[in-house]
Amino acid sequence: GRKCGAVRMAQAEADVPATSLFGADRRLCSADVLSPLEVRARIEVAVLNFLATLSSPSSPAIPVLPLISRKSTNCSLRSGLLSDVSSVYLSYAFCKRSLMRENDAKAFVRVWKVMEMCYKILGEGKLVTQRELFYKLLSDSPKYFSCQRHVNQTIQDVVSLLRCTRQSLGIMASSRGALIGRLVLHEPEEEHIDCSILGPSGHAITGDLNQLSRLNLSSDARYLILVEKDAIFQRLAEDRLYNQLPCILITAKGYPDIATRFCTSNPLRYIVNYTSYLY
């Protein structure tokens, strides 16, 4: 029981490197929401620490990149104390990317290439989708990024290395979602959008989570109806269902993307009394 748990914890801590590339405790497996300046600072420190190890007078070496393992064996389930909500999180196990290993060499270089591109994007104050990032990297380094999968895996490596969210790196989710109904959107420095007078396609949900979190919403809706299929969403929008039933219709056009899930679980949740899952 308690003794075995202590032994497992001691073994886990023994496998944890003392510091990461930017001097953080490696036992913390969370991803921070950071400003562009903070992310750029972490990238700069990672580069400086890499160069310091490489040019060490006593024992120069090419350092490995210690990453939190994303294998299923490193996943744990944590149950909420005050609710029934549970979450899956990564534990203490680590994997390494090394330039000296034949199978890891390209993956090792990809990490630095993606960090370099994210550093530029954040410096320009821009956001890109994963697909846009792929085309940028394909143009810049075609030898290392021949398919979207290489970019997706490397983004996960960079998140694991720098311990920050994907959005903090300047990479936003590509959104397919739309909404319509008894809702007025007050976007910063933009005109108000009355979603009850839009066409059947509704209002497209942006993939920028920062912009979504800044939205001011007003509504007299009592129901939030999540519609899986876009065809049904448009049919209900054409029938103006929200004029008969005080509601907001929202669809992700299939499996919900990050932006649509964020929209339904954060801003809209606070202005609607009930949530109904239909269709």
matplotlib code that plots the C-alpha trace (Angstrom):
import matplotlib.pyplot as plt

x = [0.0, 1.6, 5.1, 4.8, 3.5, 6.5, 8.9, 7.3, 7.5, 11.2, 11.9, 10.1, 12.0, 15.3, 14.5, 13.8, 16.6, 17.4, 16.6, 15.2, 16.8, 15.3, 15.9, 12.4, 11.5, 11.2, 8.6, 5.9, 4.1, 1.8, 1.8, 1.7, -0.2, 2.4, 2.7, 4.8, 7.6, 7.8, 7.8, 10.5, 12.5, 12.2, 13.4, 16.3, 17.4, 17.0, 19.4, 21.9, 21.9, 22.4, 25.3, 26.8, 26.9, 28.2, 31.1, 31.9, 35.8, 35.9, 33.5, 31.8, 28.9, 25.7, 22.9, 19.9, 16.4, 14.5, 10.8, 7.9, 6.8, 3.4, 3.0, -0.1, 1.9, 2.7, -0.9, -2.9, -6.5, -7.3, -10.9, -12.3, -12.8, -15.8, -17.3, -17.6, -15.2, -12.1, -8.9, -6.1, -2.6, 1.0, 3.1, 6.9, 8.3, 10.7, 12.0, 14.9, 15.7, 19.3, 21.3, 23.6, 20.9, 20.1, 16.4, 16.2, 18.5, 15.9, 13.3, 16.0, 16.6, 12.9, 12.4, 14.9, 13.4, 9.9, 11.1, 12.9, 9.7, 7.6, 10.1, 9.7, 5.9, 5.6, 8.0, 5.7, 2.7, 0.9, -0.9, -0.8, -2.7, -0.8, -1.4, 0.0, 3.0, 3.6, 3.7, 6.2, 8.4, 8.1, 9.3, 12.1, 13.3, 11.8, 14.4, 13.0, 9.2, 7.8, 4.4, 1.9, 2.6, 6.2, 4.9, 2.2, 4.6, 7.2, 4.8, 4.0, 7.8, 8.2, 5.2, 6.7, 10.1, 9.1, 6.1, 3.8, 0.5, 0.3, -1.6, 1.3, 3.6, 1.5, -0.2, -4.0, -6.6, -8.2, -11.9, -14.8, -17.5, -20.4, -23.2, -26.5, -29.5, -30.3, -26.9, -25.1, -21.3, -19.3, -15.9, -13.0, -12.8, -15.4, -19.1, -21.7, -22.8, -26.5, -26.5, -30.3, -30.3, -27.6, -28.0, -28.3, -24.5, -24.3, -21.3, -17.9, -16.1, -12.5, -9.7, -8.0, -8.7, -7.4, -10.0, -12.7, -11.9, -12.2, -15.6, -18.5, -21.7, -25.3, -28.3, -31.8, -31.4, -32.3, -30.9, -27.6, -28.3, -25.2, -25.8, -23.4, -24.3, -23.9, -26.8, -29.2, -27.7, -28.5, -32.0, -32.7, -31.2, -33.4, -36.5, -35.4, -35.9, -34.5, -37.5, -39.8, -37.4, -35.1, -31.8, -28.4, -27.5, -23.9, -22.1, -18.6, -19.6, -18.6, -16.1, -15.7, -12.5, -10.7, -12.2, -15.8, -15.3, -13.8, -16.7, -19.3, -17.5, -16.4, -18.1, -21.5, -21.8, -22.2, -25.0, -27.2, -29.2, -29.4, -27.4, -29.3, -27.4, -29.6, -29.2]
y = [0.0, 3.2, 1.7, 0.5, 3.9, 5.6, 3.2, 3.9, 7.7, 7.4, 5.4, 8.0, 10.8, 9.0, 8.9, 12.6, 14.9, 17.6, 20.5, 21.0, 23.1, 26.3, 25.3, 24.1, 21.2, 18.2, 16.6, 19.2, 17.7, 20.6, 23.0, 26.7, 29.4, 31.9, 35.3, 35.5, 37.2, 34.4, 31.7, 33.4, 33.7, 29.9, 29.3, 31.6, 29.9, 26.5, 27.6, 29.1, 26.0, 23.8, 26.0, 26.0, 22.2, 22.0, 24.4, 23.2, 23.3, 20.2, 17.9, 19.2, 17.2, 17.4, 17.4, 15.2, 16.7, 15.2, 15.0, 13.7, 10.4, 10.5, 6.7, 5.2, 3.6, 7.1, 8.2, 8.3, 9.1, 11.7, 12.0, 15.4, 15.9, 18.2, 16.9, 13.8, 15.3, 13.3, 14.2, 12.2, 13.5, 12.5, 11.2, 11.2, 9.0, 10.6, 9.8, 11.5, 12.9, 12.5, 13.7, 10.7, 8.1, 7.3, 6.9, 10.2, 12.4, 14.0, 14.3, 16.1, 18.6, 19.1, 20.2, 23.1, 23.9, 24.2, 26.3, 28.6, 29.1, 29.6, 32.2, 34.1, 33.8, 35.1, 37.9, 39.0, 38.8, 36.3, 33.0, 30.1, 26.8, 23.5, 23.3, 26.8, 25.9, 22.8, 24.8, 27.3, 24.4, 22.6, 25.7, 26.3, 22.8, 20.2, 17.7, 17.4, 18.0, 16.0, 15.4, 17.0, 14.1, 15.3, 18.8, 17.4, 15.1, 17.8, 20.3, 17.8, 17.5, 21.2, 21.5, 18.7, 20.4, 24.0, 23.1, 25.6, 25.2, 24.9, 28.3, 29.9, 28.8, 30.8, 27.7, 27.9, 25.3, 25.2, 25.7, 24.3, 25.3, 27.7, 29.1, 30.9, 32.0, 34.2, 35.6, 39.0, 38.9, 42.0, 41.5, 43.8, 46.7, 45.2, 45.8, 43.9, 40.7, 39.7, 35.9, 35.8, 37.5, 35.6, 33.2, 29.4, 29.0, 31.0, 32.7, 31.0, 30.3, 31.6, 29.2, 31.9, 30.9, 34.2, 36.1, 33.7, 34.4, 38.2, 38.0, 39.8, 37.9, 38.8, 36.4, 35.6, 32.0, 29.2, 26.3, 25.6, 22.9, 21.1, 19.7, 17.1, 17.3, 20.5, 19.7, 19.4, 22.6, 24.5, 23.1, 24.2, 27.6, 27.9, 27.1, 29.7, 27.3, 29.8, 32.1, 29.4, 28.0, 30.5, 28.8, 29.0, 26.4, 25.3, 22.8, 21.5, 19.8, 16.4, 15.6, 18.8, 20.8, 22.6, 26.0, 24.8, 22.8, 25.9, 28.0, 25.6, 24.9, 28.5, 31.7, 30.2, 28.2, 31.3, 32.8, 29.8, 28.1, 24.6, 22.6, 20.2, 17.6, 16.8, 15.2]
z = [0.0, 1.3, 1.3, -2.3, -3.4, -1.7, -3.5, -6.9, -6.2, -5.3, -8.5, -10.5, -8.9, -9.5, -13.3, -13.4, -14.6, -12.0, -14.4, -17.9, -20.6, -19.0, -15.3, -14.4, -12.1, -14.5, -12.2, -13.1, -16.1, -16.8, -19.8, -19.0, -20.7, -21.5, -23.2, -26.5, -24.6, -22.0, -24.7, -26.6, -23.4, -22.8, -26.4, -25.9, -22.7, -24.3, -27.1, -24.6, -22.4, -25.5, -26.7, -23.2, -23.1, -26.6, -25.9, -22.4, -22.0, -19.8, -21.5, -24.7, -25.8, -27.9, -25.2, -25.6, -25.4, -22.4, -23.2, -21.2, -22.6, -24.4, -24.4, -23.0, -20.2, -18.9, -18.7, -15.5, -14.7, -12.1, -10.7, -9.6, -5.9, -6.2, -9.4, -11.6, -14.1, -14.7, -16.6, -18.2, -17.5, -18.1, -15.3, -14.6, -17.3, -19.9, -23.3, -25.1, -28.5, -29.5, -32.5, -32.0, -32.5, -36.1, -35.6, -33.6, -35.6, -37.9, -35.0, -33.0, -35.8, -36.3, -32.7, -33.2, -36.6, -35.1, -32.2, -34.6, -36.7, -33.6, -32.4, -35.6, -35.6, -32.0, -32.8, -35.6, -33.3, -35.6, -35.2, -37.6, -37.9, -38.0, -41.7, -42.3, -40.2, -42.3, -45.5, -43.9, -42.8, -46.1, -47.8, -45.3, -44.6, -47.1, -46.1, -42.6, -43.1, -45.9, -44.4, -41.9, -39.4, -38.9, -37.9, -35.6, -33.8, -33.5, -32.0, -29.3, -28.7, -28.4, -26.0, -23.9, -23.9, -23.2, -21.0, -22.6, -24.5, -28.3, -28.3, -26.4, -29.3, -31.7, -33.1, -33.1, -33.8, -37.2, -36.5, -38.5, -36.1, -36.6, -34.4, -34.9, -32.7, -29.8, -29.3, -29.9, -30.1, -29.1, -30.6, -29.5, -31.9, -34.2, -34.9, -32.9, -34.6, -34.1, -34.7, -35.0, -38.4, -40.1, -43.0, -42.5, -42.5, -39.2, -37.8, -38.2, -34.9, -35.0, -34.1, -32.0, -28.4, -27.1, -29.2, -28.1, -24.5, -25.1, -26.6, -24.8, -25.2, -24.5, -25.0, -23.7, -24.8, -22.4, -24.4, -26.2, -28.8, -30.1, -33.6, -35.0, -38.7, -40.6, -42.9, -39.9, -38.5, -41.7, -41.9, -38.3, -39.0, -42.2, -40.1, -37.5, -34.7, -32.2, -32.9, -31.5, -28.9, -27.2, -28.1, -29.7, -32.3, -32.6, -34.8, -35.3, -38.5, -37.2, -34.4, -32.4, -32.8, -30.0, -30.7, -30.8, -27.6, -25.9, -27.0, -25.6, -22.3, -21.5, -22.9, -23.8, -20.7, -18.5, -20.4, -21.0, -18.2, -19.7, -22.3, -24.6, -26.7, -29.7, -33.1]

ax = plt.figure().add_subplot(projection="3d")
ax.plot(x, y, z, "-o")
ax.set_aspect("equal")
plt.show()
